[in-house]
Every structure is written in C-alpha cells, then in structure tokens.
C-alpha cells in the first residue's frame, strides 16, 4: 500500500518506471543484436545510447540499472572467451563496467543539466563509453593479464599495453564514442521536439 501511495503522488516516479522499462527492453534487444555487429574481436555496444537516454530522461538510478542490465546481457552473449579464463573475474568486470558506465553517465548528466540540457547529454554520451572501456581494460589487467599477454604475443604485439589499446579496444572504442556522441543528443532532441508538437 505504501508503494502505491508513493507512486500515486509522484508522477516522475511513474514516468521513470515506464521509461526505464522500455529502455531496459531496448538494452536487451540492442545488445543481443549488437553481437552480430563486430569490429575486431568484440561487439560494438550500441546499448550505450539507451543508457545515456536513461540518464537524460530519468535519473542516475535508471541509467545505473540499464548499465547493469547491459552487463548481464553481455555476460550471457559475448563473454565466453573470458569466462573460460576466470568466471569470477569475468562476472566482476562485465557487471561493474556496465553499472559504472551507467552511473557515470547519470551523474555527469545531473551535474551539467542546469548549465544546458544538450551539453549534459553530450558529456554523458562521452563519459559512458570512456568508463565502459576503462573498467574493461582495468579488469583485463587485474584478472586476465597472463591470458591477454599470450593473446598479444600470438597476434604479433611486443607489448601487452599496445595489444590492449590497439588490438582489443581501439576501433571499438572510437566507433562507440562516435556513435554515442552523434546519436544520443539527436534522439533526445527528437524526443523534446515531439513533446513540443504534442502540447
């Protein structure tokens, strides 16, 4: 009964719940489809766009949740090579990178929203892939260093850092960052425009 009263007197909470549900479904679908869109050995994370939308349309709690869902889907669709090396390391890295990229996007948006909504969206769209990739790289060093070093040597890299940056995440990161920076503000702008038309 208490929860019903809370939502009855809080239209923003109802809106966040509804938008969060739609974006959660979108995260699942985009990540599952994204496993077919690959640059190098890893899939491009198109799901970062709905995570940024969650930050802009709802709040950091929703964007963190969306990031966590992203991590769960990655765990089941795109993490087999890492699971074979370390199950705990894979679970920690994948769930943490997802949740933290959502949290960082949400907090960045919140910090800049009063300055300018679109500046806030662009900043969140930039921070999201940076944190996602940064935590992934950190997880690789902490949990998978020996396996990564062997993979790098097999690929002809004389240095683990070069392999991590140029062999594993380089193209992916640039594409994810570019797509996020272009599409996230455009989608928010379109949603704002459709609100004005419907008023």
C-alpha positions in Angstrom: 0.0 0.0 0.0 2.8 2.4 0.9 4.5 1.9 -2.6 1.1 2.5 -4.3 0.7 5.9 -2.5 4.3 6.8 -3.2 3.7 6.4 -7.0 0.3 7.9 -6.9 1.7 11.2 -5.6 4.9 11.1 -7.7 4.2 11.3 -11.4 8.0 11.5 -12.1 8.5 8.1 -10.4 5.8 6.6 -12.6 7.4 8.2 -15.7 10.8 6.9 -14.7 9.4 3.4 -14.1 7.7 3.3 -17.5 10.6 4.8 -19.5 13.1 2.6 -17.5 11.1 -0.5 -18.5 11.1 0.5 -22.2 14.8 1.3 -22.2 15.6 -2.0 -20.3 13.9 -3.9 -23.2 15.8 -1.8 -25.7 19.1 -2.5 -23.9 18.5 -6.3 -24.1 17.5 -6.2 -27.8 20.3 -3.9 -28.9 23.0 -5.9 -27.1 21.7 -9.2 -28.5 21.6 -7.7 -32.0 25.0 -6.0 -31.3 26.7 -9.3 -31.0 26.4 -9.6 -34.8 28.0 -6.1 -35.4 31.7 -6.5 -34.8 34.8 -4.5 -35.3 37.8 -6.7 -34.4 37.2 -9.3 -31.7 34.4 -7.5 -29.8 30.9 -6.4 -30.5 30.1 -2.7 -30.7 28.0 -1.6 -27.7 25.0 0.2 -29.3 23.3 -0.2 -25.9 25.2 2.8 -24.5 22.7 5.0 -26.3 19.7 3.9 -24.2 21.9 4.1 -21.1 22.6 7.8 -21.8 18.9 8.3 -22.6 18.1 6.8 -19.2 20.3 9.4 -17.6 18.7 12.3 -19.6 15.1 11.2 -19.4 15.0 9.7 -15.9 17.9 9.8 -13.4 21.2 8.2 -12.5 19.4 5.3 -10.7 17.8 4.3 -14.0 21.0 4.7 -16.0 22.9 2.6 -13.5 20.2 -0.1 -13.7 20.4 0.0 -17.5 24.2 -0.4 -17.4 23.8 -3.3 -15.0 21.3 -5.0 -17.4 23.8 -4.3 -20.2 26.4 -6.2 -18.2 24.1 -9.1 -17.5 23.3 -9.5 -21.2 27.0 -9.2 -22.2 27.7 -12.0 -19.7 25.3 -14.3 -21.4 26.0 -13.4 -25.0 29.6 -12.1 -25.5 31.9 -13.2 -22.7 32.6 -16.8 -23.4 36.3 -16.3 -24.1 36.8 -14.5 -20.7 34.6 -16.9 -18.8 36.9 -19.8 -19.9 39.8 -18.0 -18.2 38.1 -16.7 -15.0 34.4 -16.9 -14.1 34.6 -14.5 -11.1 36.9 -12.1 -13.0 34.5 -12.0 -15.9 31.4 -11.5 -13.8 33.0 -8.7 -11.8 34.5 -6.9 -14.8 31.4 -7.2 -17.0 28.8 -6.2 -14.4 31.0 -3.4 -12.9 31.8 -1.9 -16.3 28.1 -1.8 -17.2 26.8 -0.4 -13.9 29.6 2.1 -13.6 29.2 3.5 -17.1 25.5 4.0 -16.4 26.2 5.6 -13.0 28.9 7.9 -14.5 26.6 8.9 -17.4 23.7 9.7 -14.9 25.9 11.7 -12.5 27.5 13.6 -15.4 24.1 14.5 -16.9 22.8 15.6 -13.5 25.9 17.8 -12.8 25.5 19.6 -16.1 21.8 19.6 -16.7 21.3 23.1 -15.2 24.0 24.5 -17.4 22.5 23.2 -20.6 20.5 20.0 -21.3 22.3 19.2 -24.6 25.7 19.9 -23.2 24.8 17.5 -20.4 23.7 14.8 -22.9 26.9 15.2 -24.9 29.0 15.0 -21.8 27.1 11.9 -20.6 27.5 10.3 -24.1 31.2 10.9 -23.9 31.7 9.7 -20.3 29.7 6.5 -20.8 32.0 4.7 -23.3 35.1 6.1 -21.6 34.1 4.4 -18.3 32.8 1.3 -20.0 36.1 0.8 -21.9 38.3 2.0 -19.0 36.8 -0.5 -16.5 37.1 -3.3 -19.1 40.8 -2.5 -19.6 41.3 -2.4 -15.8 39.5 -5.8 -15.5 41.8 -7.2 -18.2 44.9 -6.2 -16.3 43.6 -7.4 -12.9 42.0 -10.7 -13.9 43.3 -11.7 -17.3 46.8 -10.4 -17.6 48.6 -13.6 -18.5 45.9 -14.7 -21.0 46.0 -11.2 -22.6 49.8 -11.2 -22.8 49.7 -14.6 -24.6 47.0 -13.4 -27.0 49.0 -10.3 -27.7 52.2 -12.4 -28.4 50.2 -14.6 -30.7 48.9 -11.6 -32.6 52.4 -10.2 -33.0 52.4 -7.5 -30.3 55.6 -7.0 -28.4 53.8 -5.2 -25.5 50.6 -6.0 -23.6 49.5 -2.3 -23.4 49.8 -2.0 -27.2 47.7 -5.1 -27.7 45.0 -3.9 -25.2 44.8 -0.5 -26.8 45.3 -1.2 -30.4 44.4 -4.9 -30.7 41.4 -5.2 -28.5 39.6 -1.9 -27.9 41.0 0.7 -30.3 38.5 0.6 -33.1 35.6 -0.4 -30.9 36.1 2.5 -28.6 36.4 5.1 -31.3 33.2 3.7 -33.0 31.2 3.5 -29.7 32.3 7.0 -28.7 31.4 8.5 -32.2 28.0 6.7 -32.4 27.2 7.7 -28.9 28.2 11.4 -29.3 26.1 11.6 -32.6 23.0 9.6 -31.8 22.3 10.3 -28.1 21.9 14.1 -28.5 19.9 13.6 -31.7 17.5 11.2 -30.0 17.0 13.5 -27.0 16.4 16.4 -29.4 13.8 14.4 -31.4 12.0 13.4 -28.2 12.0 17.1 -27.0 10.7 18.2 -30.4 7.9 15.6 -30.3 6.9 16.8 -26.8 6.5 20.3 -28.1 4.4 19.2 -31.1 2.1 17.1 -28.9 1.4 20.0 -26.5 
